[in-house]
């Protein structure tokens, strides 16, 4: 018997439809108690703040987020008895807002992007709230190193992954999982995925786009660019089409960042199987260098990725709108 819902965090690694001669496998993070990968850093950041004496009974937590981290922190706050105040862009889905409120947290909606949400959270922090700072907090990638990456090692059942292909928001997932897997498999590629319309890792200027949970418009301090072998860009329309395909053909309901990551993972797997150039773009960060052996593989390629949350959080966006006239 678990002592707390926070002790139930964990998810399966599932093989999904893969290009011929390859294996693509995804961590289904919607199986976490708060429904996303963000439960992991939420729990870890709260624990780290408590251990450092920065968070004590009676304190209130504030955090800027596009949604899933807010849900995770709201879950942790409810389980541990903290008041939680979430700041998020008004453009994010209604489901996220409702979930956060269902766990007893308050929401402050701001116009603009995550940068505007961070500015508002800084203001509330100056009034005495405790900000967990997911973009800067080392407990974020550490959580994925210690849990997500460790689980993957067990779930691979002795197989060697050739690449981790992963969307980037705070950078916590790709950094933590990438560090853990690279320790075990030094030749493995680590490939970032970002929105084509907001491709700052590829050197583009930041821009607002409709991707939820991926592409914050800046390079997060928690993103270890030294791990990366390159970056792939995905169009929103293609990611959403992949979400619908996964639901209808594989019974897996996921959101936009997961669809984008899966498309990129399939692309990398196919290129490794065919011996083609995987097409990674350079990462436009000073001091970045691609490893000379990037894109190399032997045997049947294995590519792992992460599905961050469930598509249930995207119903109000029209992502899964029916084509049969049923709008009920």
Secondary structure as a PSIPRED ss2 file (coil, helix, strand):
# PSIPRED VFORMAT (PSIPRED V4.0)

   1 X C   1.000  0.000  0.000
   2 X C   1.000  0.000  0.000
   3 X C   1.000  0.000  0.000
   4 X C   1.000  0.000  0.000
   5 X H   0.000  1.000  0.000
   6 X H   0.000  1.000  0.000
   7 X H   0.000  1.000  0.000
   8 X H   0.000  1.000  0.000
   9 X C   1.000  0.000  0.000
  10 X C   1.000  0.000  0.000
  11 X C   1.000  0.000  0.000
  12 X C   1.000  0.000  0.000
  13 X E   0.000  0.000  1.000
  14 X E   0.000  0.000  1.000
  15 X E   0.000  0.000  1.000
  16 X E   0.000  0.000  1.000
  17 X C   1.000  0.000  0.000
  18 X C   1.000  0.000  0.000
  19 X C   1.000  0.000  0.000
  20 X C   1.000  0.000  0.000
  21 X C   1.000  0.000  0.000
  22 X E   0.000  0.000  1.000
  23 X E   0.000  0.000  1.000
  24 X E   0.000  0.000  1.000
  25 X E   0.000  0.000  1.000
  26 X E   0.000  0.000  1.000
  27 X E   0.000  0.000  1.000
  28 X E   0.000  0.000  1.000
  29 X H   0.000  1.000  0.000
  30 X H   0.000  1.000  0.000
  31 X H   0.000  1.000  0.000
  32 X C   1.000  0.000  0.000
  33 X C   1.000  0.000  0.000
  34 X C   1.000  0.000  0.000
  35 X C   1.000  0.000  0.000
  36 X E   0.000  0.000  1.000
  37 X C   1.000  0.000  0.000
  38 X H   0.000  1.000  0.000
  39 X H   0.000  1.000  0.000
  40 X H   0.000  1.000  0.000
  41 X H   0.000  1.000  0.000
  42 X H   0.000  1.000  0.000
  43 X H   0.000  1.000  0.000
  44 X H   0.000  1.000  0.000
  45 X H   0.000  1.000  0.000
  46 X H   0.000  1.000  0.000
  47 X H   0.000  1.000  0.000
  48 X H   0.000  1.000  0.000
  49 X H   0.000  1.000  0.000
  50 X H   0.000  1.000  0.000
  51 X H   0.000  1.000  0.000
  52 X C   1.000  0.000  0.000
  53 X C   1.000  0.000  0.000
  54 X C   1.000  0.000  0.000
  55 X C   1.000  0.000  0.000
  56 X C   1.000  0.000  0.000
  57 X C   1.000  0.000  0.000
  58 X C   1.000  0.000  0.000
  59 X C   1.000  0.000  0.000
  60 X E   0.000  0.000  1.000
  61 X E   0.000  0.000  1.000
  62 X E   0.000  0.000  1.000
  63 X E   0.000  0.000  1.000
  64 X E   0.000  0.000  1.000
  65 X C   1.000  0.000  0.000
  66 X C   1.000  0.000  0.000
  67 X C   1.000  0.000  0.000
  68 X H   0.000  1.000  0.000
  69 X H   0.000  1.000  0.000
  70 X H   0.000  1.000  0.000
  71 X H   0.000  1.000  0.000
  72 X H   0.000  1.000  0.000
  73 X H   0.000  1.000  0.000
  74 X H   0.000  1.000  0.000
  75 X H   0.000  1.000  0.000
  76 X H   0.000  1.000  0.000
  77 X H   0.000  1.000  0.000
  78 X H   0.000  1.000  0.000
  79 X H   0.000  1.000  0.000
  80 X H   0.000  1.000  0.000
  81 X C   1.000  0.000  0.000
  82 X C   1.000  0.000  0.000
  83 X E   0.000  0.000  1.000
  84 X E   0.000  0.000  1.000
  85 X E   0.000  0.000  1.000
  86 X E   0.000  0.000  1.000
  87 X E   0.000  0.000  1.000
  88 X E   0.000  0.000  1.000
  89 X E   0.000  0.000  1.000
  90 X C   1.000  0.000  0.000
  91 X C   1.000  0.000  0.000
  92 X C   1.000  0.000  0.000
  93 X C   1.000  0.000  0.000
  94 X H   0.000  1.000  0.000
  95 X H   0.000  1.000  0.000
  96 X H   0.000  1.000  0.000
  97 X H   0.000  1.000  0.000
  98 X H   0.000  1.000  0.000
  99 X H   0.000  1.000  0.000
 100 X H   0.000  1.000  0.000
 101 X H   0.000  1.000  0.000
 102 X H   0.000  1.000  0.000
 103 X C   1.000  0.000  0.000
 104 X C   1.000  0.000  0.000
 105 X C   1.000  0.000  0.000
 106 X E   0.000  0.000  1.000
 107 X E   0.000  0.000  1.000
 108 X E   0.000  0.000  1.000
 109 X E   0.000  0.000  1.000
 110 X E   0.000  0.000  1.000
 111 X C   1.000  0.000  0.000
 112 X C   1.000  0.000  0.000
 113 X C   1.000  0.000  0.000
 114 X H   0.000  1.000  0.000
 115 X H   0.000  1.000  0.000
 116 X H   0.000  1.000  0.000
 117 X H   0.000  1.000  0.000
 118 X H   0.000  1.000  0.000
 119 X H   0.000  1.000  0.000
 120 X H   0.000  1.000  0.000
 121 X H   0.000  1.000  0.000
 122 X H   0.000  1.000  0.000
 123 X H   0.000  1.000  0.000
 124 X H   0.000  1.000  0.000
 125 X H   0.000  1.000  0.000
 126 X H   0.000  1.000  0.000
 127 X C   1.000  0.000  0.000
 128 X C   1.000  0.000  0.000
 129 X C   1.000  0.000  0.000
 130 X E   0.000  0.000  1.000
 131 X E   0.000  0.000  1.000
 132 X C   1.000  0.000  0.000
 133 X C   1.000  0.000  0.000
 134 X C   1.000  0.000  0.000
 135 X C   1.000  0.000  0.000
 136 X C   1.000  0.000  0.000
 137 X C   1.000  0.000  0.000
 138 X H   0.000  1.000  0.000
 139 X H   0.000  1.000  0.000
 140 X H   0.000  1.000  0.000
 141 X H   0.000  1.000  0.000
 142 X H   0.000  1.000  0.000
 143 X H   0.000  1.000  0.000
 144 X H   0.000  1.000  0.000
 145 X H   0.000  1.000  0.000
 146 X H   0.000  1.000  0.000
 147 X H   0.000  1.000  0.000
 148 X H   0.000  1.000  0.000
 149 X H   0.000  1.000  0.000
 150 X H   0.000  1.000  0.000
 151 X H   0.000  1.000  0.000
 152 X H   0.000  1.000  0.000
 153 X H   0.000  1.000  0.000
 154 X H   0.000  1.000  0.000
 155 X H   0.000  1.000  0.000
 156 X C   1.000  0.000  0.000
 157 X C   1.000  0.000  0.000
 158 X C   1.000  0.000  0.000
 159 X C   1.000  0.000  0.000
 160 X C   1.000  0.000  0.000
 161 X C   1.000  0.000  0.000
 162 X C   1.000  0.000  0.000
 163 X E   0.000  0.000  1.000
 164 X E   0.000  0.000  1.000
 165 X E   0.000  0.000  1.000
 166 X E   0.000  0.000  1.000
 167 X E   0.000  0.000  1.000
 168 X C   1.000  0.000  0.000
 169 X C   1.000  0.000  0.000
 170 X C   1.000  0.000  0.000
 171 X C   1.000  0.000  0.000
 172 X H   0.000  1.000  0.000
 173 X H   0.000  1.000  0.000
 174 X H   0.000  1.000  0.000
 175 X H   0.000  1.000  0.000
 176 X H   0.000  1.000  0.000
 177 X H   0.000  1.000  0.000
 178 X H   0.000  1.000  0.000
 179 X H   0.000  1.000  0.000
 180 X H   0.000  1.000  0.000
 181 X H   0.000  1.000  0.000
 182 X H   0.000  1.000  0.000
 183 X H   0.000  1.000  0.000
 184 X H   0.000  1.000  0.000
 185 X C   1.000  0.000  0.000
 186 X C   1.000  0.000  0.000
 187 X C   1.000  0.000  0.000
 188 X C   1.000  0.000  0.000
 189 X E   0.000  0.000  1.000
 190 X E   0.000  0.000  1.000
 191 X E   0.000  0.000  1.000
 192 X E   0.000  0.000  1.000
 193 X E   0.000  0.000  1.000
 194 X E   0.000  0.000  1.000
 195 X E   0.000  0.000  1.000
 196 X H   0.000  1.000  0.000
 197 X H   0.000  1.000  0.000
 198 X H   0.000  1.000  0.000
 199 X C   1.000  0.000  0.000
 200 X C   1.000  0.000  0.000
 201 X C   1.000  0.000  0.000
 202 X C   1.000  0.000  0.000
 203 X C   1.000  0.000  0.000
 204 X C   1.000  0.000  0.000
 205 X C   1.000  0.000  0.000
 206 X C   1.000  0.000  0.000
 207 X C   1.000  0.000  0.000
 208 X C   1.000  0.000  0.000
 209 X C   1.000  0.000  0.000
 210 X C   1.000  0.000  0.000
 211 X C   1.000  0.000  0.000
 212 X C   1.000  0.000  0.000
 213 X C   1.000  0.000  0.000
 214 X C   1.000  0.000  0.000
 215 X C   1.000  0.000  0.000
 216 X C   1.000  0.000  0.000
 217 X C   1.000  0.000  0.000
 218 X C   1.000  0.000  0.000
 219 X C   1.000  0.000  0.000
 220 X C   1.000  0.000  0.000
 221 X C   1.000  0.000  0.000
 222 X C   1.000  0.000  0.000
 223 X C   1.000  0.000  0.000
 224 X C   1.000  0.000  0.000
 225 X H   0.000  1.000  0.000
 226 X H   0.000  1.000  0.000
 227 X H   0.000  1.000  0.000
 228 X C   1.000  0.000  0.000
 229 X C   1.000  0.000  0.000
 230 X E   0.000  0.000  1.000
 231 X E   0.000  0.000  1.000
 232 X E   0.000  0.000  1.000
 233 X E   0.000  0.000  1.000
 234 X E   0.000  0.000  1.000
 235 X C   1.000  0.000  0.000
 236 X H   0.000  1.000  0.000
 237 X H   0.000  1.000  0.000
 238 X H   0.000  1.000  0.000
 239 X H   0.000  1.000  0.000
 240 X H   0.000  1.000  0.000
 241 X H   0.000  1.000  0.000
 242 X H   0.000  1.000  0.000
 243 X H   0.000  1.000  0.000
 244 X H   0.000  1.000  0.000
 245 X H   0.000  1.000  0.000
 246 X H   0.000  1.000  0.000
 247 X H   0.000  1.000  0.000
 248 X H   0.000  1.000  0.000
 249 X H   0.000  1.000  0.000
 250 X H   0.000  1.000  0.000
 251 X C   1.000  0.000  0.000
 252 X C   1.000  0.000  0.000
 253 X C   1.000  0.000  0.000
 254 X E   0.000  0.000  1.000
 255 X C   1.000  0.000  0.000
 256 X H   0.000  1.000  0.000
 257 X H   0.000  1.000  0.000
 258 X H   0.000  1.000  0.000
 259 X H   0.000  1.000  0.000
 260 X H   0.000  1.000  0.000
 261 X H   0.000  1.000  0.000
 262 X H   0.000  1.000  0.000
 263 X H   0.000  1.000  0.000
 264 X H   0.000  1.000  0.000
 265 X H   0.000  1.000  0.000
 266 X H   0.000  1.000  0.000
 267 X H   0.000  1.000  0.000
 268 X H   0.000  1.000  0.000
 269 X H   0.000  1.000  0.000
 270 X H   0.000  1.000  0.000
 271 X H   0.000  1.000  0.000
 272 X H   0.000  1.000  0.000
 273 X H   0.000  1.000  0.000
 274 X H   0.000  1.000  0.000
 275 X C   1.000  0.000  0.000
 276 X C   1.000  0.000  0.000
 277 X C   1.000  0.000  0.000
 278 X C   1.000  0.000  0.000
 279 X C   1.000  0.000  0.000
 280 X C   1.000  0.000  0.000
 281 X E   0.000  0.000  1.000
 282 X C   1.000  0.000  0.000
 283 X C   1.000  0.000  0.000
 284 X C   1.000  0.000  0.000
 285 X C   1.000  0.000  0.000
 286 X C   1.000  0.000  0.000
 287 X C   1.000  0.000  0.000
 288 X C   1.000  0.000  0.000
 289 X C   1.000  0.000  0.000
 290 X C   1.000  0.000  0.000
 291 X C   1.000  0.000  0.000
 292 X C   1.000  0.000  0.000
 293 X C   1.000  0.000  0.000
 294 X C   1.000  0.000  0.000
 295 X C   1.000  0.000  0.000
 296 X C   1.000  0.000  0.000
 297 X C   1.000  0.000  0.000
 298 X C   1.000  0.000  0.000
 299 X C   1.000  0.000  0.000
 300 X C   1.000  0.000  0.000
 301 X E   0.000  0.000  1.000
 302 X E   0.000  0.000  1.000
 303 X E   0.000  0.000  1.000
 304 X E   0.000  0.000  1.000
 305 X E   0.000  0.000  1.000
 306 X E   0.000  0.000  1.000
 307 X E   0.000  0.000  1.000
 308 X C   1.000  0.000  0.000
 309 X E   0.000  0.000  1.000
 310 X E   0.000  0.000  1.000
 311 X H   0.000  1.000  0.000
 312 X H   0.000  1.000  0.000
 313 X H   0.000  1.000  0.000
 314 X H   0.000  1.000  0.000
 315 X H   0.000  1.000  0.000
 316 X H   0.000  1.000  0.000
 317 X H   0.000  1.000  0.000
 318 X C   1.000  0.000  0.000
 319 X C   1.000  0.000  0.000
 320 X C   1.000  0.000  0.000
 321 X C   1.000  0.000  0.000
 322 X C   1.000  0.000  0.000
 323 X C   1.000  0.000  0.000
 324 X C   1.000  0.000  0.000
 325 X C   1.000  0.000  0.000
 326 X C   1.000  0.000  0.000
 327 X C   1.000  0.000  0.000
 328 X C   1.000  0.000  0.000
